[in-house]
Amino acid sequence: MSLTSNWTLVVLFALALGAVVATVVLWTRVRGPGWVRWPTRFSLIVACQLTACLVLGALVNNYGQFYTSWSELLGKGPGVSLPQAKPGAYDKRLAEVLRHEKLRGRSIIVPIYVRIAGHNQVEQAMVYLPAAYFSRGNEATRFPVVELIAGYPGGPRSWTGPLSIQHILDGEIAQNRASPFIAVMPVHNYVPRRRDGECVNAAHGEQVETTLTVNVRQEMEHDFRVATDRNGWAIMGYSTGGFCALNIAMRHPDLFAAGASLSGNVEPYVDRSTGDLFGNSEALRLANDPLWRAKHLPGAPVSLLLAASRQDVSAWRGVLALGAAVRAPTRAYTFVLPHGGHNMGVWRAMVPVAVDWLSRMVDPPLADPSLASGVGPVAAHGGPSMPGPPPLAHHRRARPPVAQPPSARSHRSRLRAGPRSNTP
C-alpha cells in the first residue's frame, strides 16, 4: 500500500471514524477511580485528534505530492540498489511497453531508473513520450528533451499528479502551440534526513547536480531517441525546482539551451532545511547563485524564462532582479500573472505558457511556431512595465497569502522577452 494510494486514505479515514465511535461508546462506560477514567478519556480525545491530523496530512500530501513513498517520507535517501535493476532486463520490459502503447497512437508516461551520483543506487524517474514519438516517419527522429524539476518537497508524481503534465502537454501539442518533445521528471529530493539539497553538488555531501545533468542525460540517451547536443535540451522547475532550473541552465550552457523558472528563488537558500550545503565556502555558494552570476560573470549563451505572480512577492522580486541583471548573450524572458500565490494552482496556470516557450527554444521544431493567440514573445527593455516591489530580500522563504490564479490562456500576450544588460 503506497503512501499516496486511495487505500491509504481509506484506512486513515476508517481509523479516524473508529476513534470517534470508540470515544462516544466508551466515554461513559469507563469504570474505576478518577485516576483511571480521566487518563482513558484523554487518550480517546488524543486518538481522535491524531487520526484527524493524519487524514488531513494525507489529503494535503496527495494534493501536492510532497512525499510520494514511505521511504521518502521517512528520509531514507536513495532507493533501489543497482543489483536489483538487472542490466538489460529493464530495457526489454520497457521495449515491450513501448511496442504496445505505440499501437494506441497517444502519449504515454513510462518509468526509468537513474543512477544516483556517488552511490551504487538508482531512483525511479518518469518520462513523457509524445504521440509523435510513435508516428510513422519519425522512427529515426531524435526528439528534444525538457527536464522537469519539482519543488521541495516533491518529485516526479508532483508533475504527473496535481500539475497534470501529460494532459497539458497533449493539449498544447495537439493545438499546435507547442512542438512535440520528451519530458523527463527525475527524483532530486533524495538527500538523507529529508534535507533540501537545492539541486547542487554539496560540499562533502550529495552530488545532486551531477545526477540531474550527467546521469539523467546518459540514461535518456541510452533508452530513447533524444537529441544529444545542447540545442535539444532545456530544463524547467517550479518553486525550489525553479531555482534548480536557473542555476543548472546558467552553470551548464554546454548542456542546456534554455531554462524556465516558475516562482523560483534566484539565490540559494541556506537555512535549517538545507543544512550547510557549501561547507562555509563563500566561493562555492556564489558559484551556485544565479543572481550573483548574472551580475558578476560574463553572460552564458542560454535563454531564461522567469515566471511569477505579482502577489508572490518574493518570486516577483526575483524576476525583476534577475531580469535586470542578465547580460548578452543571455536572453531573459518574463511572464508575470497579476494574481496568485505560491501554489499548485498558479503553476498549473503557468505551465502551458512555459512549455510553449520551451518548445521553441529547443531544436528541431516539429510544429507551427506561432502561439494560438497570434502573439509571440515581445522585446522588452528595462524590465516589466509595472510598479517595483520592495528591495530583494536575502535568503528568506517568503510565502504571501494564497490567491486564485487566473487562466494562463488569457495572459499569453503578457509574455515579455528580450536581451537585457546591466546598464540603464
N, C-alpha and C positions, 0 to 999 in steps of 0.2 A: 504494500500500500504506500504509494508515493506521497510526499508532503503536500503536493498541490492537487491530488486527485479528489473527485467528488466523494469517494468513500471515506476519506479522511474527514471531510466536512460532516458527513452523515454521522460518523462515530462521535465527533465532538458535540454535535447538536444533541445526540442521544444522551451523552454524559451530562450535558447542561440540563436537559429536561429531567433526567433521572435525579440530579442533585436537587432540583426544585421540588419534585414529587416526594423525595425522601425527607426533605425538610418539613413539608406540610404534614406528612403522615407521622413522622417521629417526634414532632415538636412537643406535643402534649403527652406522648407515650414514654418519654424518657423518665425513668424512676430513679429514686435514690436521693441522697442529700444534695444540697446546693452545689457542693464542690464537684459533683458528678454531672448534674443536669446542665449547669451553665457552660462548662467547657465543651460538652457534647453539642449543645445548641450553637455555640460559637463556631465549632468545627463545621457544622452543617452550613452556616452562613458563608464561611470561608470557601467551602466547596462550591457553593452557588456562584460566588464572585469569581473564583478561579476558572471554572468551566466557562463562564460567560466571557471572560477575557480571552480564553483560548479560542473560542468561536470567533470573536471579533478579530483577533490576531490572524487567524487562518483566512478570514474573508479579506482582510486588508492585504495579506501576503499574496493571495490568489489574484487580487486585482493588480497589484504592482509587480508580481513575480519577483519579489526581492530575494527570496531564497527558494530554489527550485528542487532541492533534495534535502534529506535528513542530514547527510554528511556535510553539506554546505551550511546548514543551519547550525550544526554543532562545531563548525570551524575546523574540520579535519584536513583541509587543504586538498591537494591534488588527488584525483580519484583513482581511475583504473591503472593498475601496473601494466607495463608493456608485455610481460609474458602472457597476460590474459587476452591480449589482442594479437592473435597469431598472425604472422606475416602471410599475406595472400588470402587468408580466409575471409577477411572483411571485404577486400576488393571484389571477390567473387559474389558475395552476397549483395553488395552494392550494385554490381553489374546486372544482377537478376532483377533487382528493384527497378532500375532504370529501364530495362527492357520491357517490363510490364507497364510502367507508367507512360512510356513513350506512345503506346497504343491509344491512350486516352486523350492525347492532344492538349494537355493542360500543364500548368506549372506544378512542381512538387517541391517539398522540403525533405531533405534526407540528412541523416547524421553521418559525421565522420569523426575520426579521432585525431587530435593534435597533441604532439609531444610537448610536455612542459619543459621549458628551458632549464637546464641544470638538474633535472630529475629523470629517473628511469620510469616515468609515469606519463599517462595521457589523460586529457579531458575531452568530453564529447562536445563538438561544435555542430551547428546546424547550417545547412547550405540550401539556399533557394535557387532552383533552376527554372528559368522562364520557359514558357511553352515553345518559344523559338529555338531553344536548345535542341529540341527533338524534331524540328521541322525539316522536311525534305529539302535538300540543297544546302543545309547548314552542317552536314556531317563533319566537315573539316574546319568549320568556323571556330575561331578562338574568341570567346566572349570576354568583355570587360568585367571587372570584379569590383564590388563595393564591400568593404569590410565594415560591419556594424558593431559598435561597442555600446553596451548598456551602461546605465549609471551604477552608483554604489548605494545599497547592494543591488544586484541584478545579474542577469545572464541571458543566454540565447532565448529562453522562453519569455523574457520580457518583450522581445520583438515579435515572437510568434503568437503570444497571448494578447495582452492588453493593447499593444500597438498594432496588431493585425497586419503585419508587414506583408504577408502573402496576398491578402485581399487588396491592399493599397497598391502594391507593385503590379499585380494583374490588371487592376483598373487603369493605372497610369499608362501602362504599356498598350493595353487594348485601345485606349482613346488616343494613342499616338502622341501623348505628351511626354513620354519617356522612352528612351531606347532600351531594348531588352538587354539586361545584364544579369550576372550571377551575384548573389549576395551571400556572404559567409558571416555567421554570427558565432564568434569564438567565446569561450569562457575566459574571463580575465580576473574575476574576483575569487581567486583561489589561494590568496595569501593566508597562511595559518592564523588562527585565532580571530578570524573574521575582520582582519585589518583591511583598510582601503589602500591598495597598492599603487593607485594613481597611474597605473599602466607604465611605470618607469622601471628601469633596472636599478633596484635599490642597492645602496652600499651595504655589502655583507648580507644581502637578502635576496628575495625572489627577483628573477630576471624577466619580468612580465613584458617589457618592451621587446625583448628578443623573441619571446613566444609569439607576440602579435605581429611581428614584422617578418622574421626569418622562418619560424616553424609553420605558421599558418600558410604562408606563401608556398613553402615546399610541399605541404600536404595538398593544397589546391592544385598545384601544377602536376602533381603525381596522379590525382584522381579524376580531374576534369579537363575539358578543353578550354583553358583560360589563357588570357593574354599574359605574356611573360615579361613585357617591358613596363616601365613606369607609366606610359601613356594609357595603359589599360587598367590601372588600379587607382581606386580612391578609397577614402575612409570617412565614416560618419559616426557620430555618437551623440547621446543626449545627457544632460547634467554632467556628472563626472566623466562620463564617456565622451562628452563634447570636448572637455579638456584633453582627454586622451587623443582624440582625432586631431585637434590642433597641434598638439605637441609632437605627435608622431609624424604628421604631414610636414611640419616645418623642419624637423630633425632629419627626415628621410625623403627629400625631394627626388632622390635617385630611385625610390621605390613607389612613390605616390604622386600622381598629377594633381590631386585635389583633396581637400579635407573640409568637412562640414560639421559645425558645432551647433547643436540645438540647446540653448540655455546653458552652455558650458562655461566654467570659470576660465580665465585667461592667465592665471598664475596657479602654481601648485599649492594645494592645501598642505599644511604641516600642523597637525593637531593630534589629539588623543586617538582619533580613529585611524590615523596613518602611522603613527609612531615616527621614529627618526629614519625616514627613507634615505636621507642623503648623508648620514654619518657625520653631521655637523660640518659638512663641506659646503661652503657658500658657492664655490665654483660649480659643483655638481647640481645644486639647486637652481642656479641661474641658467645652466645649460638645459634645464627642463622647464624653463619659464617662457612661454610663448610671447608674452608682452615684453619682457626684457630682451629677448632675441630680436623682436621686431624693431626695438628702439636702438639697439647697440651693435647688431651684426648685419652684414650685407644681406639683402633680401634673397630669399630662396625662390627658385622658379616653380612656384606652386600657387594654385588658386584656392581661396578660402571663402566659405560661406559662413557668415556669422549671423545666427538667428536668435531672437529673444523676444520676449513680451515686455512692453513698457512697464507693466506692473510688477514684473520680476526684476526689481531694481538692481540687484547685484549682477545679474546676467546682462541687463541693458547697459549698465556702466561698462562692462567688459567689452560689449560690441563696439561702443563708441571709442573706448580707449585703444583697443587693438586695431580697429578700422582706421583710426587716425595715425597710428604708429607705423603701419607696414609701408615698405618702400619697394619700388620695382627691383626685380621682376615679379615680386609677389603681387597678386591681384586680390583685393578684398571685396567681397560682395556682402550686402546686408539685407536681412529680411526681418522686419520688426512687426509683430502683431500689436495692436493698440490695447488689447485686454488679455488677461490671463495670468495665472501664477506659475508656480514651478511644479507641474504635474503632468500626468499621462495625457489628459485631455488636450493640453496645449501642444504637446509633442505630436499627438495624432494629427493636429491641425497643421503642423509644420512639415511633417514627413512627406506628403505629396509634393509640395513645392521643392523640398530639398532633393528628393530623388529625381525630379525632372531636371533640376540644375546639374546634379552629379552626372546624369546620363549624358550630358552634353560636354562634360569636362574630360570624358574618357573616350578612347578610340576602340573599335570603329563604331560610328553611329549606324544604327540599323533602322531608324525611324525618322519621320519628318521632324527637323529640329525646332519648329515653331511651337510656341505654347498654345494651348487651347484657346486662350483669350486673345491671342494675337499680340501679346505684349511680352517681349523678351527683357533680359536684363538691360537696364538703362544706366549709362555712365553717370556717376555721381561724384562730385568733387567737394571736399570739405566736410564730409560726414552727413549723416541723416538730417533732414530738414525738420527738426523738432527741438523743443527746449532741452537743454542739457540737464542731466541729473546731478546730484551732489558728487563731489570728488570720489574717485575709485577707492574703495576700502581695501586694505591689505590683508589677504589670507583670512577672510571671515566668511562663514557659511550663512549667508542671509537667506531667509525664506519668507517672502512677503505673503500677505493674505491671498488665498486662492480666489480666482475669479473665473467666470465662464469663458472658455476660449471661443473666438469667432471661427468661422469656416475659413480654411486656408484658400479655398477656391476664390472667395471674394477679395482676397488680398494678393493675388498674383502680381497685380500691377504695382504693388509696393516694393517688389524686389528691386534692389538697387545694386549697381555694380560699378567697378572702375578701379584703375590703379590709383593708389594713394602714395603720397610721400610724407615725410615727417616735417615738411616745410609748409608754411601757410599758403 
